[in-house]
């Protein structure tokens, strides 16, 4: 039986203050508050800009020993470079601090833009360059350019490094895609996005990564008890063969923490 972890995509949202977060709770305490109720969270600031190793270390210190962070890969790699010529950006991303999470580092999420179609050669090359252990991650990070301090490329131990790919173009709906990801051991993200993007449930790695963006309205709508029951049933099946990570991204109306807590209550703890 694999471990099941449920969380939200990010945790710094002003509308959550006074609703999910108690009135008067300082922003510095928000992550600690969330981590006392859920067992994982996606770091999504890393998607928009390189973070600092000191930030990753602080986040790790603010959470329980068994807490796990998923880290969203840089959009410079996925959206601007569109997975091409990505060696230097990948080195910079890894050198910017994710490895400083130590044992709390979970999967790295690579979210593709909806305008990026499936291209076997491009996807294969990108996946083949991803490090599969933290030691390999350090080796890649050491190739960074001048934008990153060389002292930041380090890890405290050699651990497996997992990757998940979220696709948003219909051309990825092909056995060639799942076969390719399975060969690389990269998880194909199960993304519920109100029908806007493909919902694929193929297991391609030793873990399953789920992103729940809102069933009826993207980033807005919450999940009914029936829908949560259905997701919980799927997760129990997937957990029979590996770990499962599930994150709610329907944050616009403070649905994400509510739904995450409700799903967490339906599932066994890690």
Phi and psi in degrees as GROMACS dihedral restraints (atoms count N, CA, C in turn):
[ dihedral_restraints ]
;  ai    aj    ak    al  type     phi  dphi    fc
    3     4     5     6     1   -79.8    20    10
    4     5     6     7     1   167.5    20    10
    6     7     8     9     1   -82.1    20    10
    7     8     9    10     1   143.6    20    10
    9    10    11    12     1  -112.7    20    10
   10    11    12    13     1   127.4    20    10
   12    13    14    15     1  -126.6    20    10
   13    14    15    16     1   136.2    20    10
   15    16    17    18     1  -127.9    20    10
   16    17    18    19     1   136.3    20    10
   18    19    20    21     1  -158.7    20    10
   19    20    21    22     1  -161.5    20    10
   21    22    23    24     1  -121.4    20    10
   22    23    24    25     1   163.1    20    10
   24    25    26    27     1   -89.3    20    10
   25    26    27    28     1    98.7    20    10
   27    28    29    30     1    84.7    20    10
   28    29    30    31     1   169.7    20    10
   30    31    32    33     1  -144.5    20    10
   31    32    33    34     1    -6.8    20    10
   33    34    35    36     1   -99.9    20    10
   34    35    36    37     1    93.7    20    10
   36    37    38    39     1  -137.4    20    10
   37    38    39    40     1   113.9    20    10
   39    40    41    42     1   -51.6    20    10
   40    41    42    43     1   -39.9    20    10
   42    43    44    45     1   -63.4    20    10
   43    44    45    46     1   -17.1    20    10
   45    46    47    48     1   -76.6    20    10
   46    47    48    49     1   -16.5    20    10
   48    49    50    51     1   -77.6    20    10
   49    50    51    52     1   124.0    20    10
   51    52    53    54     1    88.1    20    10
   52    53    54    55     1    -5.8    20    10
   54    55    56    57     1  -115.5    20    10
   55    56    57    58     1   -75.9    20    10
   57    58    59    60     1   -77.1    20    10
   58    59    60    61     1   -48.6    20    10
   60    61    62    63     1   -82.5    20    10
   61    62    63    64     1   134.9    20    10
   63    64    65    66     1   -63.2    20    10
   64    65    66    67     1   147.8    20    10
   66    67    68    69     1   -58.0    20    10
   67    68    69    70     1   134.1    20    10
   69    70    71    72     1    93.3    20    10
   70    71    72    73     1   -11.1    20    10
   72    73    74    75     1   -69.9    20    10
   73    74    75    76     1   127.6    20    10
   75    76    77    78     1   -72.6    20    10
   76    77    78    79     1   154.5    20    10
   78    79    80    81     1   -60.2    20    10
   79    80    81    82     1   -34.1    20    10
   81    82    83    84     1   -64.5    20    10
   82    83    84    85     1   -19.8    20    10
   84    85    86    87     1   -97.8    20    10
   85    86    87    88     1    -2.8    20    10
   87    88    89    90     1   -65.1    20    10
   88    89    90    91     1   -44.1    20    10
   90    91    92    93     1   -63.0    20    10
   91    92    93    94     1   -42.4    20    10
   93    94    95    96     1   -61.3    20    10
   94    95    96    97     1   -40.7    20    10
   96    97    98    99     1   -62.9    20    10
   97    98    99   100     1   -46.3    20    10
   99   100   101   102     1   -63.3    20    10
  100   101   102   103     1   -42.0    20    10
  102   103   104   105     1   -69.9    20    10
  103   104   105   106     1   -16.1    20    10
  105   106   107   108     1   -78.8    20    10
  106   107   108   109     1   -13.5    20    10
  108   109   110   111     1  -116.6    20    10
  109   110   111   112     1   -25.4    20    10
  111   112   113   114     1  -124.9    20    10
  112   113   114   115     1   168.4    20    10
  114   115   116   117     1  -115.7    20    10
  115   116   117   118     1     9.3    20    10
  117   118   119   120     1  -163.3    20    10
  118   119   120   121     1   164.1    20    10
  120   121   122   123     1  -156.7    20    10
  121   122   123   124     1   149.4    20    10
  123   124   125   126     1   -87.2    20    10
  124   125   126   127     1   131.3    20    10
  126   127   128   129     1   -86.0    20    10
  127   128   129   130     1   109.9    20    10
  129   130   131   132     1  -104.6    20    10
  130   131   132   133     1    -9.6    20    10
  132   133   134   135     1   -63.8    20    10
  133   134   135   136     1   -26.3    20    10
  135   136   137   138     1   -67.4    20    10
  136   137   138   139     1   -17.2    20    10
  138   139   140   141     1   -72.1    20    10
  139   140   141   142     1   -36.9    20    10
  141   142   143   144     1   -89.2    20    10
  142   143   144   145     1   -29.7    20    10
  144   145   146   147     1  -161.2    20    10
  145   146   147   148     1   154.8    20    10
  147   148   149   150     1   -64.9    20    10
  148   149   150   151     1   131.2    20    10
  150   151   152   153     1   -90.5    20    10
  151   152   153   154     1  -175.4    20    10
  153   154   155   156     1  -109.9    20    10
  154   155   156   157     1   144.0    20    10
  156   157   158   159     1   -55.4    20    10
  157   158   159   160     1   -34.4    20    10
  159   160   161   162     1   -62.6    20    10
  160   161   162   163     1   -32.9    20    10
  162   163   164   165     1   -68.0    20    10
  163   164   165   166     1   -45.6    20    10
  165   166   167   168     1   -60.4    20    10
  166   167   168   169     1   -42.2    20    10
  168   169   170   171     1   -64.6    20    10
  169   170   171   172     1   -39.4    20    10
  171   172   173   174     1   -63.9    20    10
  172   173   174   175     1   -44.1    20    10
  174   175   176   177     1   -60.8    20    10
  175   176   177   178     1   -41.4    20    10
  177   178   179   180     1   -62.8    20    10
  178   179   180   181     1   -40.4    20    10
  180   181   182   183     1   -68.1    20    10
  181   182   183   184     1   -25.5    20    10
  183   184   185   186     1   -84.9    20    10
  184   185   186   187     1    -2.0    20    10
  186   187   188   189     1  -121.7    20    10
  187   188   189   190     1   158.1    20    10
  189   190   191   192     1   -61.6    20    10
  190   191   192   193     1   162.7    20    10
  192   193   194   195     1   -59.9    20    10
  193   194   195   196     1   -32.6    20    10
  195   196   197   198     1   -95.9    20    10
  196   197   198   199     1    10.9    20    10
  198   199   200   201     1   -77.9    20    10
  199   200   201   202     1   149.6    20    10
  201   202   203   204     1  -131.7    20    10
  202   203   204   205     1   138.8    20    10
  204   205   206   207     1  -107.6    20    10
  205   206   207   208     1   132.0    20    10
  207   208   209   210     1   -90.7    20    10
  208   209   210   211     1   146.8    20    10
  210   211   212   213     1  -121.7    20    10
  211   212   213   214     1   125.4    20    10
  213   214   215   216     1   -82.3    20    10
  214   215   216   217     1   124.3    20    10
  216   217   218   219     1   -66.2    20    10
  217   218   219   220     1   157.9    20    10
  219   220   221   222     1   -61.9    20    10
  220   221   222   223     1   131.6    20    10
  222   223   224   225     1   -70.2    20    10
  223   224   225   226     1   -17.7    20    10
  225   226   227   228     1   -61.0    20    10
  226   227   228   229     1   -35.9    20    10
  228   229   230   231     1   -76.0    20    10
  229   230   231   232     1   -46.0    20    10
  231   232   233   234     1   -84.5    20    10
  232   233   234   235     1   -39.8    20    10
  234   235   236   237     1  -101.9    20    10
  235   236   237   238     1   -33.2    20    10
  237   238   239   240     1   -93.6    20    10
  238   239   240   241     1   -52.1    20    10
  240   241   242   243     1   -79.3    20    10
  241   242   243   244     1   -17.7    20    10
  243   244   245   246     1    54.6    20    10
  244   245   246   247     1    43.3    20    10
  246   247   248   249     1    71.8    20    10
  247   248   249   250     1     3.3    20    10
  249   250   251   252     1  -100.8    20    10
  250   251   252   253     1   149.4    20    10
  252   253   254   255     1    50.0    20    10
  253   254   255   256     1    46.5    20    10
  255   256   257   258     1   -99.4    20    10
  256   257   258   259     1     7.2    20    10
  258   259   260   261     1   -62.5    20    10
  259   260   261   262     1   -49.0    20    10
  261   262   263   264     1   -66.5    20    10
  262   263   264   265     1   -46.2    20    10
  264   265   266   267     1   -61.2    20    10
  265   266   267   268     1   -36.3    20    10
  267   268   269   270     1   -65.6    20    10
  268   269   270   271     1   -42.0    20    10
  270   271   272   273     1   -61.3    20    10
  271   272   273   274     1   -43.5    20    10
  273   274   275   276     1   -63.0    20    10
  274   275   276   277     1   -42.2    20    10
  276   277   278   279     1   -61.7    20    10
  277   278   279   280     1   -48.1    20    10
  279   280   281   282     1   -68.4    20    10
  280   281   282   283     1   -30.8    20    10
  282   283   284   285     1   -78.9    20    10
  283   284   285   286     1   -10.8    20    10
  285   286   287   288     1   -81.5    20    10
  286   287   288   289     1    -6.3    20    10
  288   289   290   291     1   136.9    20    10
  289   290   291   292     1   -13.9    20    10
  291   292   293   294     1   -53.9    20    10
  292   293   294   295     1   -36.7    20    10
  294   295   296   297     1   -67.0    20    10
  295   296   297   298     1   -17.7    20    10
  297   298   299   300     1   -69.7    20    10
  298   299   300   301     1   -11.5    20    10
  300   301   302   303     1   -70.2    20    10
  301   302   303   304     1   -16.5    20    10
  303   304   305   306     1    60.5    20    10
  304   305   306   307     1  -133.4    20    10
  306   307   308   309     1   -67.6    20    10
  307   308   309   310     1    -9.1    20    10
  309   310   311   312     1   -89.8    20    10
  310   311   312   313     1     1.0    20    10
  312   313   314   315     1   -78.5    20    10
  313   314   315   316     1   118.6    20    10
  315   316   317   318     1   -99.5    20    10
  316   317   318   319     1  -148.1    20    10
  318   319   320   321     1   -67.1    20    10
  319   320   321   322     1   152.2    20    10
  321   322   323   324     1   -98.8    20    10
  322   323   324   325     1   126.6    20    10
  324   325   326   327     1   -97.3    20    10
  325   326   327   328     1   128.3    20    10
  327   328   329   330     1  -114.1    20    10
  328   329   330   331     1   105.2    20    10
  330   331   332   333     1   -95.3    20    10
  331   332   333   334     1   119.8    20    10
  333   334   335   336     1   -87.5    20    10
  334   335   336   337     1   152.2    20    10
  336   337   338   339     1   -74.4    20    10
  337   338   339   340     1   153.5    20    10
  339   340   341   342     1   -66.7    20    10
  340   341   342   343     1   -13.7    20    10
  342   343   344   345     1   -90.8    20    10
  343   344   345   346     1    -0.7    20    10
  345   346   347   348     1   -96.7    20    10
  346   347   348   349     1   110.6    20    10
  348   349   350   351     1   -82.0    20    10
  349   350   351   352     1   166.9    20    10
  351   352   353   354     1   -71.4    20    10
  352   353   354   355     1   126.3    20    10
  354   355   356   357     1  -136.2    20    10
  355   356   357   358     1   112.7    20    10
  357   358   359   360     1   -54.4    20    10
  358   359   360   361     1   -47.4    20    10
  360   361   362   363     1   -65.5    20    10
  361   362   363   364     1   -43.6    20    10
  363   364   365   366     1   -64.5    20    10
  364   365   366   367     1   -48.2    20    10
  366   367   368   369     1   -66.2    20    10
  367   368   369   370     1   -42.7    20    10
  369   370   371   372     1   -61.6    20    10
  370   371   372   373     1   -44.7    20    10
  372   373   374   375     1   -63.5    20    10
  373   374   375   376     1   -44.3    20    10
  375   376   377   378     1   -61.6    20    10
  376   377   378   379     1   -48.5    20    10
  378   379   380   381     1   -64.8    20    10
  379   380   381   382     1   -35.2    20    10
  381   382   383   384     1   -68.4    20    10
  382   383   384   385     1   -20.2    20    10
  384   385   386   387     1   -91.3    20    10
  385   386   387   388     1    -6.7    20    10
  387   388   389   390     1   -77.4    20    10
  388   389   390   391     1   130.4    20    10
  390   391   392   393     1   -69.6    20    10
  391   392   393   394     1   146.1    20    10
  393   394   395   396     1  -108.1    20    10
  394   395   396   397     1    -3.9    20    10
  396   397   398   399     1  -137.4    20    10
  397   398   399   400     1   162.5    20    10
  399   400   401   402     1   -68.2    20    10
  400   401   402   403     1   -30.4    20    10
  402   403   404   405     1   -65.1    20    10
  403   404   405   406     1   -43.2    20    10
  405   406   407   408     1   -62.9    20    10
  406   407   408   409     1   -35.7    20    10
  408   409   410   411     1   -61.4    20    10
  409   410   411   412     1   -39.3    20    10
  411   412   413   414     1   -63.9    20    10
  412   413   414   415     1   -42.1    20    10
  414   415   416   417     1   -60.8    20    10
  415   416   417   418     1   -41.5    20    10
  417   418   419   420     1   -67.2    20    10
  418   419   420   421     1   -44.2    20    10
  420   421   422   423     1   -60.3    20    10
  421   422   423   424     1   -31.3    20    10
  423   424   425   426     1   -69.1    20    10
  424   425   426   427     1    -8.3    20    10
  426   427   428   429     1   -92.5    20    10
  427   428   429   430     1    11.4    20    10
  429   430   431   432     1   -62.2    20    10
  430   431   432   433     1   165.4    20    10
  432   433   434   435     1   -98.7    20    10
  433   434   435   436     1  -166.5    20    10
  435   436   437   438     1   -68.9    20    10
  436   437   438   439     1   -10.7    20    10
  438   439   440   441     1   -75.6    20    10
  439   440   441   442     1   -10.6    20    10
  441   442   443   444     1  -125.7    20    10
  442   443   444   445     1   137.4    20    10
  444   445   446   447     1   -69.8    20    10
  445   446   447   448     1   128.9    20    10
  447   448   449   450     1   -62.1    20    10
  448   449   450   451     1   -22.4    20    10
  450   451   452   453     1   -69.4    20    10
  451   452   453   454     1   -12.1    20    10
  453   454   455   456     1   -86.3    20    10
  454   455   456   457     1    -7.2    20    10
  456   457   458   459     1   -91.3    20    10
  457   458   459   460     1    88.6    20    10
  459   460   461   462     1  -155.2    20    10
  460   461   462   463     1   159.8    20    10
  462   463   464   465     1  -145.5    20    10
  463   464   465   466     1   152.2    20    10
  465   466   467   468     1   -88.7    20    10
  466   467   468   469     1   -13.5    20    10
  468   469   470   471     1  -165.3    20    10
  469   470   471   472     1   163.6    20    10
  471   472   473   474     1   -91.6    20    10
  472   473   474   475     1   116.2    20    10
  474   475   476   477     1  -133.0    20    10
  475   476   477   478     1   157.2    20    10
  477   478   479   480     1   -61.5    20    10
  478   479   480   481     1   146.6    20    10
  480   481   482   483     1  -122.7    20    10
  481   482   483   484     1   116.0    20    10
  483   484   485   486     1   -98.8    20    10
  484   485   486   487     1   151.9    20    10
  486   487   488   489     1  -134.4    20    10
  487   488   489   490     1   145.5    20    10
  489   490   491   492     1  -131.4    20    10
  490   491   492   493     1   141.8    20    10
  492   493   494   495     1  -117.6    20    10
  493   494   495   496     1   121.5    20    10
  495   496   497   498     1  -102.5    20    10
  496   497   498   499     1   117.2    20    10
  498   499   500   501     1  -102.5    20    10
  499   500   501   502     1   151.2    20    10
  501   502   503   504     1  -137.1    20    10
  502   503   504   505     1    13.2    20    10
  504   505   506   507     1  -117.1    20    10
  505   506   507   508     1   136.9    20    10
  507   508   509   510     1   -60.4    20    10
  508   509   510   511     1   -21.6    20    10
  510   511   512   513     1   -67.8    20    10
  511   512   513   514     1   -13.1    20    10
  513   514   515   516     1   -78.6    20    10
  514   515   516   517     1    -8.8    20    10
  516   517   518   519     1   -80.6    20    10
  517   518   519   520     1    77.2    20    10
  519   520   521   522     1  -155.7    20    10
  520   521   522   523     1   144.9    20    10
  522   523   524   525     1   -58.1    20    10
  523   524   525   526     1   -26.7    20    10
  525   526   527   528     1   -62.4    20    10
  526   527   528   529     1   -35.0    20    10
  528   529   530   531     1   -68.1    20    10
  529   530   531   532     1   -50.7    20    10
  531   532   533   534     1   -64.3    20    10
  532   533   534   535     1   -37.6    20    10
  534   535   536   537     1   -63.7    20    10
  535   536   537   538     1   -40.6    20    10
  537   538   539   540     1   -65.5    20    10
  538   539   540   541     1   -46.5    20    10
  540   541   542   543     1   -65.4    20    10
  541   542   543   544     1   -37.6    20    10
  543   544   545   546     1   -64.4    20    10
  544   545   546   547     1   -37.9    20    10
  546   547   548   549     1   -65.2    20    10
  547   548   549   550     1   -34.5    20    10
  549   550   551   552     1   -89.4    20    10
  550   551   552   553     1    -7.2    20    10
  552   553   554   555     1    69.2    20    10
  553   554   555   556     1    30.2    20    10
  555   556   557   558     1  -104.2    20    10
  556   557   558   559     1   133.6    20    10
  558   559   560   561     1   -75.4    20    10
  559   560   561   562     1   133.8    20    10
  561   562   563   564     1   -86.7    20    10
  562   563   564   565     1   115.3    20    10
  564   565   566   567     1   -62.7    20    10
  565   566   567   568     1   133.2    20    10
  567   568   569   570     1   -86.4    20    10
  568   569   570   571     1   104.8    20    10
  570   571   572   573     1  -115.9    20    10
  571   572   573   574     1   113.4    20    10
  573   574   575   576     1   -92.7    20    10
  574   575   576   577     1   107.3    20    10
  576   577   578   579     1  -128.6    20    10
  577   578   579   580     1    44.8    20    10
  579   580   581   582     1    54.5    20    10
  580   581   582   583     1    30.6    20    10
  582   583   584   585     1    78.3    20    10
  583   584   585   586     1     0.5    20    10
  585   586   587   588     1   -75.7    20    10
  586   587   588   589     1   -34.3    20    10
  588   589   590   591     1  -125.1    20    10
  589   590   591   592     1   162.9    20    10
  591   592   593   594     1   -60.7    20    10
  592   593   594   595     1   139.1    20    10
  594   595   596   597     1  -106.7    20    10
  595   596   597   598     1   103.1    20    10
  597   598   599   600     1  -113.9    20    10
  598   599   600   601     1   135.5    20    10
  600   601   602   603     1  -122.6    20    10
  601   602   603   604     1    26.3    20    10
  603   604   605   606     1   -77.7    20    10
  604   605   606   607     1   133.0    20    10
  606   607   608   609     1   -88.8    20    10
  607   608   609   610     1   118.5    20    10
  609   610   611   612     1  -120.6    20    10
  610   611   612   613     1     2.8    20    10
  612   613   614   615     1  -145.8    20    10
  613   614   615   616     1  -174.2    20    10
  615   616   617   618     1   -85.3    20    10
  616   617   618   619     1    14.1    20    10
  618   619   620   621     1  -151.2    20    10
  619   620   621   622     1   163.1    20    10
  621   622   623   624     1  -119.9    20    10
  622   623   624   625     1   136.4    20    10
  624   625   626   627     1  -120.6    20    10
  625   626   627   628     1   122.8    20    10
  627   628   629   630     1  -119.3    20    10
  628   629   630   631     1   135.3    20    10
  630   631   632   633     1  -125.3    20    10
  631   632   633   634     1   122.7    20    10
  633   634   635   636     1  -109.8    20    10
  634   635   636   637     1    98.9    20    10
  636   637   638   639     1   -90.1    20    10
  637   638   639   640     1    -4.4    20    10
  639   640   641   642     1   120.7    20    10
  640   641   642   643     1   122.6    20    10
  642   643   644   645     1   -75.0    20    10
  643   644   645   646     1   -38.5    20    10
  645   646   647   648     1  -102.6    20    10
  646   647   648   649     1   -37.3    20    10
  648   649   650   651     1  -135.6    20    10
  649   650   651   652     1   123.9    20    10
  651   652   653   654     1   -56.5    20    10
  652   653   654   655     1   127.0    20    10
  654   655   656   657     1    67.2    20    10
  655   656   657   658     1     2.5    20    10
  657   658   659   660     1  -120.4    20    10
  658   659   660   661     1   -55.6    20    10
  660   661   662   663     1   -72.0    20    10
  661   662   663   664     1   145.3    20    10
  663   664   665   666     1   -86.1    20    10
  664   665   666   667     1   179.3    20    10
  666   667   668   669     1  -110.4    20    10
  667   668   669   670     1   134.4    20    10
  669   670   671   672     1   -72.4    20    10
  670   671   672   673     1   166.2    20    10
  672   673   674   675     1   -58.6    20    10
  673   674   675   676     1   -39.5    20    10
  675   676   677   678     1   -63.9    20    10
  676   677   678   679     1   -44.2    20    10
  678   679   680   681     1   -63.2    20    10
  679   680   681   682     1   -41.2    20    10
  681   682   683   684     1   -66.2    20    10
  682   683   684   685     1   -37.3    20    10
  684   685   686   687     1   -61.8    20    10
  685   686   687   688     1   -40.8    20    10
  687   688   689   690     1   -66.9    20    10
  688   689   690   691     1   -42.3    20    10
  690   691   692   693     1   -66.2    20    10
  691   692   693   694     1   -38.6    20    10
  693   694   695   696     1   -62.7    20    10
  694   695   696   697     1   -39.2    20    10
  696   697   698   699     1   -64.9    20    10
  697   698   699   700     1   -42.6    20    10
  699   700   701   702     1   -62.8    20    10
  700   701   702   703     1   -43.1    20    10
  702   703   704   705     1   -63.8    20    10
  703   704   705   706     1   -39.2    20    10
  705   706   707   708     1   -60.8    20    10
  706   707   708   709     1   -38.9    20    10
  708   709   710   711     1   -67.1    20    10
  709   710   711   712     1   -47.2    20    10
  711   712   713   714     1   -62.4    20    10
  712   713   714   715     1   -34.6    20    10
  714   715   716   717     1   -70.7    20    10
  715   716   717   718     1   -12.9    20    10
  717   718   719   720     1   -66.9    20    10
  718   719   720   721     1   -21.6    20    10
  720   721   722   723     1  -121.4    20    10
  721   722   723   724     1    -2.8    20    10
  723   724   725   726     1   178.2    20    10
  724   725   726   727     1   178.1    20    10
  726   727   728   729     1   -71.9    20    10
  727   728   729   730     1   154.5    20    10
  729   730   731   732     1  -132.2    20    10
  730   731   732   733     1   132.7    20    10
  732   733   734   735     1  -120.4    20    10
  733   734   735   736     1   126.5    20    10
  735   736   737   738     1  -129.4    20    10
  736   737   738   739     1   129.5    20    10
  738   739   740   741     1  -130.9    20    10
  739   740   741   742     1   134.9    20    10
  741   742   743   744     1   -95.0    20    10
  742   743   744   745     1   130.1    20    10
  744   745   746   747     1  -118.2    20    10
  745   746   747   748     1    15.9    20    10
  747   748   749   750     1   -93.5    20    10
  748   749   750   751     1    68.3    20    10
  750   751   752   753     1   -91.1    20    10
  751   752   753   754     1   -10.2    20    10
  753   754   755   756     1   -58.8    20    10
  754   755   756   757     1   -35.4    20    10
  756   757   758   759     1  -120.1    20    10
  757   758   759   760     1    33.9    20    10
  759   760   761   762     1    59.4    20    10
  760   761   762   763     1    31.7    20    10
  762   763   764   765     1   -80.8    20    10
  763   764   765   766     1   -31.0    20    10
  765   766   767   768     1   -58.5    20    10
  766   767   768   769     1   -54.0    20    10
  768   769   770   771     1   -66.2    20    10
  769   770   771   772     1   -36.2    20    10
  771   772   773   774     1   -61.1    20    10
  772   773   774   775     1   -48.4    20    10
  774   775   776   777     1   -69.6    20    10
  775   776   777   778     1   -35.9    20    10
  777   778   779   780     1   -63.2    20    10
  778   779   780   781     1   -43.5    20    10
  780   781   782   783     1   -64.3    20    10
  781   782   783   784     1   -39.5    20    10
  783   784   785   786     1   -68.0    20    10
  784   785   786   787     1   -39.9    20    10
  786   787   788   789     1   -69.4    20    10
  787   788   789   790     1   -41.8    20    10
  789   790   791   792     1   -57.4    20    10
  790   791   792   793     1   -39.3    20    10
  792   793   794   795     1   -66.9    20    10
  793   794   795   796     1   -20.5    20    10
  795   796   797   798     1   -89.4    20    10
  796   797   798   799     1    -3.5    20    10
  798   799   800   801     1  -127.6    20    10
  799   800   801   802     1   155.2    20    10
  801   802   803   804     1   -68.1    20    10
  802   803   804   805     1   148.6    20    10
  804   805   806   807     1   -77.3    20    10
  805   806   807   808     1   153.8    20    10
